[in-house]
Amino acid sequence: MADLIVHRAGPGVTVQDAGRMGYLAQGLSRGGAADMLALEEGAALLGQAASLAALEIAGSFLSLEVTGPARIALTGAPMRAVCDGAELQWHASHAVPAGARLELAASAGGYSYLHLGGGVDVAVTLGARSAHLAAGLGQMLAAGDRVPIGSDTGRRAGMTLTPLARFDGGLLRLIETPQSRLFPKADLARFVATTFHKDARGNRMGQRLVCDGDGFAVESGLHILSETIVPGDIQITGDGAPFVLLSECQTTGGYPRIGTVLPSDLPRVVQARAGAALRFAFVTLEEAVTLERAEATRRAALPGAVRPLIRDPHDMPDLLAYQLVSGVTAGDDLEREMQ
């Protein structure tokens, strides 16, 4: 099996999978990838399970070397990706040879993902491989780290897909919380009529939103008891600004929650660029269930949306992966690889 040797890594580069469920009572939130949809897209590109761990790059950079032949996929926020001097297409899978040097550099922030055929095979802790920095589990990658790659049973590479929309802001659907009634009806109406913008201040714990005009603080919010909170909850902080909780949020909190963003819309919060416009709309619980089921169906169809990536052979660092024999292209082998 191959390893990844890290030569350079900026802040915020971690191993992430779907996170840990069932530990809220012990004070541990789910964690996992900030953009869960990116895990599904990477799995579809490589033809493997979405439960496998990947590398998450939070608006940073990463330089590494692969010690053996490997398949990779690139999803999430697009970065500039170079393999041995040749640029790689984002939202695509690629075969890379032993000794290949990968250079990834952020272009517009957001959360980007490097997937490996076979997944990232670090040790499992409390049922997951994810780093949860707020809880002290795992750590950021650093120069000199050696990261094992799992056994890869697949062969397909050179595939691409059109990512599901989430990079330009837009509408966020939410349901009421038990504390929504603390807010006057006029403020709730103003909340859904307001255009918010993604603040530059945000991390894996949560994302602050800003808007013109008055905030949404309520006096009674200063007296509520701390209670369980989950990713998607929108806390209204003391200055009246909404704060959307994300994968590494705390498990309890005392700020009033004006609503909860549907899980299927959280990737839009995570991946919208700083300054992007975001708006809210309340839906009923029944509507939310229907919307989530439809999104689950759409995610399940991702493998069928994968298509061959057409590339110029002169720009393919992984050309030997397509079985060229004595200078003659083995067309049948290439066709099978691309199916």
N, C-alpha and C positions, 0 to 999 in steps of 0.2 A: 504493500500500500504506500501511497505517496504522502508527503507532508508539505505544509506550507512553511517557508522560512520568512519571517517578517524582517525586512530591511529598514523600513521607516513606517511609522504610523502616527497620524495626528490624533488629537483628542476625540473621544467618542466612538472609537472602533471597538466593537465587542462581538462576542458570539451570541446569537439569538435564535430561539425557536418559538414555539407557540406559548411558552411560559408554563407557570405552575398553577394548577387549579386546586382549590380545597384547603388553602392555608389562611384564609381571611381571619379565622378565629385566633390564629397564632400571630396575627399582625403582619402577614406577608401578602402583598398584592400579587396579582397574576404575573406582572412583568411580561417578558417575551418581546417579540419584534414590535416596534412602534407601528409599522405598516404591515398588518397581518396579510393583506391582499398580496403584497410583494412575495411572501412566502409561497402562496398558491401559484402565482405566476412563474416563479422559479421552478417549482415542482413540475408544472406543466411543460416547461421548456426542456427539462431534463428527463421527463417521464418517470418521476419517482414520487415518493410520499411527501406531502407538505409538512409532515412532522419533523423532518430532518432539519438540523441546525445549519445556519448560514452566518456569514459575517455581515454585520450591520455597520455602516459608515455614516455617521451623523454630520453631514456637511463638512467633511474633513478630507484627508488624503491617506493613501495606503500604497506601499511598495513592497512586493513580496516575490518570492521565487517558489516554483513548484518542483519538487524533487523527482517526480515521475510523471508519466503521461496522465492527463486528467481532463475531465469535462467540466466546464464552468458555465454559469448563466449569470446575467447581469439584469437586475430589476430595480424598481423603485425610482427615486429621483435620478435622472440621467447625470452621469459624470463623464469626464474625458477618460477613456480607457485605452491603454496602449499595451500591446504584448510584443516584446522584443522589437520595439520601434514601429510596429504597424498598429494603426488604430482599429479598435474593435467596436462593432455596433452595439448600442445599448438595447435593452429589451430583447435579448437574443442569447442563444447558447453557442459555445465554441469549444473545439477540441484544442488543447494546448500540449506541446511536447514536454518531455522531461527537461528540466533546467530553464524553462521559460520564465521570463521576468515580467511581471504585471505591474503597471503603474496606473493608479486610479487617482484622479483629482477632481474635487467638487467644482461645479460650474455655477450652480444657483441654489446651494443649500439643500435642505431636505434630508430624507433618510434613504440611503442607497444600500443595495444588497449584492454580495458576491456569494453565489451558490456553488457548491461542488457536487459532482456526481458521487453519491455515497454519503454526502453531508459532512459537516464538521464533527469529528469524533472525539470531542473533549469529554471528560468525565461527567456522568450524570449526578446531580445533587438535588435531592428532594423532587425527583421525578422529571427533571429537565436539565438541559445543557446551557440554558440562558444565563448570562450575567445579569444580576439585579444589583446594580451599584448602590442604590439607596438602602438596600438590606445587607450590603456587605458580601454578596455572593458573586464570585468571579471578579474579573478585573478587565480594564481596557488593555488591548493588545499594545505591545511595545517592541521596539527594535530588538532583535535577538530571539524573540519567541519562536517556538516551533509548534505548529498546530497540526495535529493528525487529521487525515482525511479518511472517511469510512470506506468500506469495500463497495466499489461501484459495479453493479450488475448490468448497467445500461450501456448502450453503444451510440445512441443517436446524438448528433450535434449538428450545428449549422441550422438552427431553427429560430424563428422569431414569432412574435405575437404583437398585437396592438394592445397596449395596456388599458385597463379600465380607467375612465376619466377620474382624476382627483388632484391634478397639479395646478389648477387655476382658480381655486376657491369655488364659490357657488353656494347652493342651498344645503343647509343642515337640518334634518328632520329630528324632532325631539318629542319626548313624552313628558307629561307632568310628573313631578315628585310630590311626596307628602308636604313639602314646604312651598310648593308653587302658590298655595293659597295665601301665604304670608305677603305676597306681592299684590298691590292694588291692581284691579282689572285694567286700569288705564296704563299702568306700567308694563303689564304683560302685553297689551296691544302695542305699546311703543317699542317693546323689545323685538317683536316680530316685524315691525315696520322699519327697524333701524338697520343700516348697513354697517357692519363691523369690519375691521381690518386686522389681519394677523400681526401681532406685535413681534418685534425682533427678539423679545424676551420669551423664551420657551425651552423646554427640555423634555426628557422622557417622563417626567412627573406630570407636566401639564403645560398648556398653552394659553397665554394671556391674549385677550382681544381688546381692541380700543375702538372708540367711536367719537364723533363730534357730539357736543351737547352734554346734558346731564347723565350721570351714571344711574345705576339701578339699585343702590343700597336701600335697605329698609331698616328702620329703627328696631323692630322686633327681632331682626336677625342677630342682634347683639346678645340675645338672651336664650337662644336655642341650645339644646343639649347636643353634645357631640354624638354622632351616630355613624353607622357603616356607610361608606361611599365606595363607588366603583368607577372604572374608566368610562368616560362619557358624561359623568355628572358635571354640571356647570355651576360652580360656586361663584357667588357674587362677593367679592372681597370688600374690605372696608372702604375703599375709594369708589366702589360702585362698578368696577370693571368685571366682566365675565372672565372666568378662568376655567377652561375645559380640561378636566382631568384625563390623563393618558395612562399608558401601561404601567408605569412605576409609581403611580399615585400612592399616597398613604391609604390606610384602610379605614380610618375614622376621621371626621372633621366637623368643625363647628360653624363654618360659614353656611349661610342659607343657599340651597340649591334651587335655582329657578326652573331647571329642567334637566333631562338626560338625553344626550345625543345618541341616536341609534348606532349600534356597533358597525353597521355597514357604511355609515357616513364618517366614522372616525378617521379612516385613511385620508379623507379630504381635509380634515383639520391638520393632520400630521404633515401632509405633503404640499399644502398650499404654500406658495412662496411668501416671504415676509412682505407685508403690505397688501396681500391679496384680499379681495372683498369676500365676506362671508355673511350669509343671512340665515335666519332661523324660521322654522314653521312647525307649530305643534301638530301632532297627529294623535289619534286615539290609540289605546293599547291594541285594539283589534287591528287597526291599520298597520301598526308597527310590526305585529306578528306576520301579517301578509307580506309586508315589504322585506322583512328579514328572510322569509322563506323564498321569495323571488330572488334575493341576492345570493342565497345559498345555491339555488339552482343555476344561477349565472356562473358562480365560481366553479361549480362542478363541471360546467361545460368548457372550461378553459383548455383542457387537453385537446378538444376538438377544434379549437381556434388557432392552434399552432400550425405554422406553415414554413416551408423551406426558406432559408435566408439565401438570397442570390448574391454571390460575391465575385469579385474579380480574382482569379487564381493568383495573380501577381501580388495581391494584398493579403494573402492567407498565410499567416505564420504556422498554421496547423495543417498545411497542405498534405504532409505525409500521412495524416490521419485518414485521408480519403483514398489510401491504397493505390498510389501511382506506381506502376510496375515498369521498370526499364524505360522511363520517360514516356510511357504510353498510359493515358488515363483509362483506368478500369471503370468504364461507364456503369456497368451493372452494379459493381460494388458501391460506387458513389450514390447511385439511385437508392440502393437498399439502406445506406447510411442516412439518407435524407427522409426516409419514410417514417 
